[in-house]
Structure formats: C-alpha cells, structure tokens
C-alpha cells in the first residue's frame, strides 16, 4: 500500500512540475472561440488563457499532493 501511495505522489509531483513549466511558457497564449449563435442570438467571443489554465491545473495537482501527504502521515 505504501508503494502505491509513493507512486501516486510521484505522479502528482511530476504533473505539478510539468503543468507549471508549460503554463509559464504559454502564459501569453490566448485562444479565442469564435462567436456562435444560440436560438438566433449572437454570443460574445470566449477567450481562454492557456498559460493560466495550465498553472491552475498544476495548483490543483499540488493541492491533491498535499492532501495525499497529509492523509499518509495521519494514518
């Protein structure tokens, strides 16, 4: 069981490092989804910042890693 938790921790830490570095390199990349119509009403274009999204995913993996470490030390 301990080896399984170590493997999960290794994967989560690799995800954190990978997503954070990719987010820093793509911080200026913005994707714009073209406007489309819903029932004949045109919507505003949606823009997504790729770097910020990757950094957010990396912070979520760091939070999961911290919760796994906390759960491991208490049990």
C-alpha positions as CSV (number, residue, x, y, z in Angstrom):
1,X,0.0,0.0,0.0
2,X,2.9,2.4,0.8
3,X,4.4,1.8,-2.6
4,X,1.1,2.7,-4.3
5,X,0.9,5.9,-2.3
6,X,4.5,6.7,-3.3
7,X,3.7,6.1,-6.9
8,X,0.7,8.4,-6.7
9,X,2.8,11.1,-5.0
10,X,5.5,10.8,-7.7
11,X,2.9,11.1,-10.5
12,X,1.2,14.1,-8.8
13,X,4.5,15.9,-8.3
14,X,5.5,15.3,-11.9
15,X,2.2,16.6,-13.0
16,X,2.7,19.7,-10.9
17,X,6.2,20.4,-12.3
18,X,5.1,19.7,-15.9
19,X,1.9,21.7,-15.9
20,X,3.6,24.6,-14.1
21,X,6.5,24.9,-16.5
22,X,4.2,24.5,-19.5
23,X,1.9,27.2,-18.0
24,X,4.8,29.6,-17.6
25,X,5.9,29.1,-21.2
26,X,2.4,29.5,-22.6
27,X,1.4,32.4,-20.3
28,X,0.9,34.8,-23.3
29,X,-1.1,32.3,-25.5
30,X,-4.8,33.2,-25.7
31,X,-7.3,31.1,-27.6
32,X,-10.5,32.8,-28.8
33,X,-13.5,30.7,-29.5
34,X,-15.4,32.3,-32.4
35,X,-18.8,33.7,-31.6
36,X,-21.7,31.5,-32.3
37,X,-25.5,31.9,-32.2
38,X,-27.9,30.2,-29.8
39,X,-31.5,30.4,-30.9
40,X,-30.6,33.3,-33.3
41,X,-28.9,35.4,-30.6
42,X,-25.2,36.0,-31.2
43,X,-23.0,35.4,-28.2
44,X,-19.8,37.3,-27.3
45,X,-16.5,35.6,-28.2
46,X,-14.9,33.5,-25.4
47,X,-11.2,33.8,-24.8
48,X,-9.2,31.3,-22.8
49,X,-5.7,32.0,-21.5
50,X,-3.8,28.7,-22.0
51,X,-1.0,29.5,-19.5
52,X,-3.3,30.5,-16.7
53,X,-5.3,27.3,-17.2
54,X,-2.2,25.1,-17.1
55,X,-1.0,26.9,-13.9
56,X,-4.4,26.4,-12.4
57,X,-4.3,22.6,-13.2
58,X,-0.8,22.5,-11.7
59,X,-2.0,24.1,-8.4
60,X,-4.9,21.6,-8.3
61,X,-2.4,18.7,-8.6
62,X,-0.2,20.3,-5.8
63,X,-3.3,20.5,-3.6
64,X,-4.0,16.8,-4.3
65,X,-0.4,16.0,-3.5
66,X,-0.6,17.9,-0.2
67,X,-3.8,16.2,0.8
68,X,-2.2,12.8,0.0
69,X,0.8,13.6,2.1
70,X,-1.4,14.8,5.0
71,X,-3.5,11.6,4.8
72,X,-0.4,9.4,4.8
73,X,1.2,11.0,7.9
74,X,-2.0,10.7,10.0
75,X,-2.7,7.1,9.3
